[in-house]
Amino acid sequence: MPIYEQRLQEDALQIRKAVAAMGADVESSIRHAVQALLTGNEPLANQTVLRDYQIDRQCRYIDRICHNFIARHLPSASHLRLISSSLRMIYDLERMADYAVNISRETLDLPTAPTGLLQHKIETMTNNSCTMLRQVMTAYMEENAGLARSTIEMNEQVSRELGNVFNDLVHEGDDHVGHSREILDLYIIFNMLERVGNRATNLCEEVIFWLTGEVVKEERINILFLDEDNTILGPMAEAIAQKGYAGKCHFSSASRLPASNVNPQLVQFMRSVGFDLSKLQPKGIETIDINRVDILISLQGPVRSYVEKPPFHTAFLDWDVGGGRENMEGPASQARLELIYREINLQLRQLMELVACQENY
């Protein structure tokens, strides 16, 4: 091997070993933070907080040798992707270490260590999140894109666990009035563990990009339109959204009390503007997994009249677009539908510019 090529490989391996060492230290910090939490070990919690300074120094060191690598070798292709991915990876690892610090500080604030079911769930989320972190660092060192892909799939379980924990903590708060501060501290801890899984997913995507050049597509935003009977407003909004923005988000519609068929006037109007709704069947809200919805949009009345307690991670909007079955009779119905059609188009365009526009920066 030529001397220059050998130096290139050695410098690249130095970077990878440094990133892997930082990943191991971050996993150790997370596990120590949780150990301190579950055992009430305040010295270990404080030690974990102080250890973050060391991880910050590792981050700065790797940043420096990555930029030195660029200056020395002017990398291209896979070597350039390695540097680009490694720089982003150390940012995610540094944030994971911050989560360990946050858990340690919450530990110092809690009067007693979690026990019973909460303790078990903390252990489960910690093991799942740290397993993701360890696996992605293995994939990074072994140049294994397949392992990185399979690790991404684990994050859905971590996210589901957080949703279940939130409901458990709400009930715990109802049963123990006056412990609201403690409940909040525990939720922050669970949230930190879930974020470790999210950051591990980011690491997986960087490993895949380095090894294959493939940019992992962002998961599409789930948007649900709500109306009273799913005969006019919901089907119209769903059809317009699917045609204009299906590549950016996933859209559906549902109602409180679905009718047997879509309004005939709507079918006729939508056909005149290029949509075929003749085979569409109204759907009830019970057919939708609300916990998977990112944005709830009510087209008739407030969202809370349909879903009393929207999921914690769900945003909800009330759009006053007008219209209902009572407004769609007689010769004026087509003009009324035209106004609603324009209003929904306007609201959708504004929403998409906010949540799913093409980045220009």
N, C-alpha and C positions, 0 to 999 in steps of 0.2 A: 504494500500500500504506500503511495506517495506520502512524503512527510506532511504536506499541506492537508491532504485528506485525513491522515491520522490525527493531526491536531484538531481539525474540525470535529471529528467524531468524539475525541476526548473532551473537548469543551462542551459539546452538546450533552454528553453523558454527565459531566459535572453539574450542569443545570438540572438535569432530570433527577439526579441523586439529591440535590439540594431541595428541590420541590417535594420529593418523596419524604425526605427527613422532616420538612416542615409539616407535611400531612400527618406523619406519625405523631409529631409533637402536639398538633391540634387535636387529634383523636384522644391522646392521653389527657389533654386539658379538659376535654368534654367529659370523659369518664371520671376524672378526679372531681370535677365540679358536681357531677351527679352523686358520686360516692359521698362527698361532703354533705350534700343535701339530705341523702337518705339516712346518714348516720349522725347528723347534727355536728359534724366535725368542723368547727370554726377555723382552727389552724390550717386545715387542708383547703378550706374555701379561700382564706387569705393568701395562701401560697399559690393557688391557681390564679388569683387576680394578679399577683406579682409576676408570675411566669409569662403573662401576656407581653411584658416588655421584651423578653427574649424572642418571642414569636414575631414581634414587630421588627426586631433587628434582623431576623432571618428574611423577612419580607423585603426589607431594604437591600440586603445583601444580594438576594436573587435578582431583584430589579437591576442592580448595578452590573452583575455579570451577564445578564441578558443584553443590556445595552452595549457592554463591551464586546459581546459576541457579534452583534450587528456591525459595530465599527471595525472589528478585526476581519470578519469573514464575508461581509456583504451577502448574507444568505438569500437563497431563493427556494421556491417550491416547498418541499416538506420541512426543510430546516427553518425557513421563514415562518411557516405555520407553527412549528414547534415553539419558536420564541413568542409569537403572538399569543398562542394558547397558554403558554407557561406564565406570561405576564398577567393574563386574566385569571388564571387559576390561583396565583398567590393572593390576588385581591379577595377571591371567595374564601380561601383558607384563612386569611386574616380576619374576615368577618365572622367565620365560624369560631375563631378563638375569642372574639368579642362576645359571642353568645355564651361561651363558657364563663367568661367574666360576669356577664349579666346573671347567669344562674347562680354563681357563687355569691354575688351581692344580694340576690333575693334570699338565698339560704341564710345569710346573716340577719335578714330582716324577719324571717319566719320564727314564730315562738316555739314551734315543735316540728319535728321531721314528719313528712307524709307517711302514712301507714296504710295497710289494707289494700283496697282496690286501687287507690291513687298511686301507692308505691309500686304496685305491679305494672300499672300503665306507664309510669315514668321509666321503669326498667325496660319495658318492651319498646317504647319509643327510642330510648337511648341505644339499645342494641340494634334496632333496625337502622337508625340514622348512622351510627358508627360503622355498621357493616357496609352500608353504602359507601361511606368515606374510604374504608379500607379497600374495598373492591375496586373503586375507581383509581386509587393510587397503584394498585396492582396492575390494572389495565394500562396505566400510564407507563410503568416501568417495563412491562412485558409486551408493550405495543399490541394490545389485544382490544380491537374495536368491538368485537362481539361481546366481551365481558362488560364493556362500557354500556352497550345497548341494553343488555339484560339488567344491569344495575338501575338504569333509569326507571324500569318498570316497578321497582320496589317502592318508589316514592309515593305512588297512589295509596299504598297501604298506610304509610306514615301520615298522609294528609287525612285519610278517613279516621285514623285514630284521634287526630286533633278534634275533628267534628264531634266524635263521640264524647271526648273528654269535656268539651265545652258544655254539652248538655248535662253531664254528670256534675260539673262544678256549679251550674245554675241550680240544680236540685239541692246540692250540698249547701249552697247559700240560702235557699228557702228554708232548709231544715235547721240552719244554725245562724239565725239573725244576729248581727253584731260581729260576725267574722268576715265581713266583706273585704277587708284589707288582706287577710290571709288568702281568701279565694282569688283575689286579683293577683297576688304574688304567684300562686300556683299556676294560674292561667298563663302568666308571662313565661314561666318556666317551660310549660308545655309548648308554648308558641316558639320559644327559642329552639327546642328540640326539633320541631317541625321545620324550622328554617334551616337547620343543619341538613336535613334531607333535601330541601330545595337547592341549597348551595351545592350539595353533592351531585345533584342532577346537572347543574351548570358545569361542574367539572367533567362529568361524563360527556357532555356535548363538546367541550373543548378537546378532549381526547379523540373523539370521533372526527372532529374537524382536522386535527393535526394528522391523523393517520390516513384519512380518506379524502380530505378536502370538502367533505359534505357538511353543509350548514343545516343543523337540525331545525326543522320548521317549528315555529312557535305554535303552541296549542291554541286552537281557535276559541274565541270567547263565545260562551253559550248565552243566547238572549231569548227570553220568553215573553211573548205578548199576551196580555190578559184582557178579556172582555166578558160580558155577561153570558152570551150563548154561543159564541164562536161561529156566528153566521155572516157577519159583515166586517167588523173592524179588525179582528184578529187575523182571519184569512187574507184580507187585503194587505195588512202590514207584513205578514209572513211572505206572501208572494212577491211584493215589491222588494223586500230585503233579500230574499233568496236570489232574485234575478240580478240585483245590483251589487251585492256584497258577500255572496256565498263563499268566496275564496278567503275572506277575512274573518268571518264569524259563522257560527251555526245558529239558525233561527228556527223557532217553533211558536205555535200559538195554542192557547187552551182557554177554557172558560169555567165558570162556576157551575152552570147548568147547560151542557151542550144540547143544541137543538138536533133534530134528526137530519136536516140538510142545510147546506149553505143557501143564503138568500138568493132567489132567482134573479132579482134585479142586479145583485152584485156580480153574479156569473155573467150576465149580459154585458154589464159595464166593463168588467175586466177583460172580456173577450175583445171589446172595441179598442182597448189599449195594449193588446198583445199578450194577455194571460189566459190560460185555460184552467178554470177552477171547477169544471163540471164534475170531476171525480173526487173532489176534496170532501172529506167527512169531518164535521165538527168534533173536537176532542175536549174531554174534561180535564181539569187540572190534576185529578187523581192519577192520570196516566203519565204524568211527568215527575221525574226525580228532581224535586226542587233543590236538593243539596248540591246538584251538579250545575245549577243555573248561576251564571255570573251577574247577569243584569235582568231584573224583572221590570217590565214596562206595562203599566195599566193604561188601556185606551178608554176605559169607562170607570170613573170613580177612582178612589185611592187604592194603591197596591195592598195596603193593610186590610182592606175589606175582603180581599181574596186570600191573603196569607198573613195571618195575625202576627207571626214572628218569622220574618224572613231570615234565612240562614246568615250566620255571622259574616261570611265573606261575600255576601250578595249585595250589590247596589240596587236600588229600586227607584223608578221614575214614574211620575204621573203625567201622561200626555193628554191634554184636553183637545182631542181632535174632532169632537162633536159626533153626532150620529148614533143611531140605534135602530132597532127594528121599527119603532113607532115613527121614525122620520123617513122611511123608505117606501111609502105607499104613494101611488098617484103619479101624475106626469112630472112632478118636481123631483122625483127620486134620482134621476140621472144627474141633474145639476148638483144635487146634494152630495152624491157620490164623487163627483168631480172635485168638489171643495175638500172633501175628506182625503181623497187621493193626493191632492197637492200638499195638504198639511202633513200627512204621513211622510211623503217624500222629503219635505223640508226638515222635519224633525230627525229623520233617519240620516240625512246628509250631515247634519250638525253633530249627531252622535258619532258617526263613523269618523268624522274629522278629528274627534276628540280621542277615540279609543283605538282606531285601526287605520289611521292615515299612513301614507308612505313617508318614511323618514327622509328628510333632506339635509340632515346635519350629522 
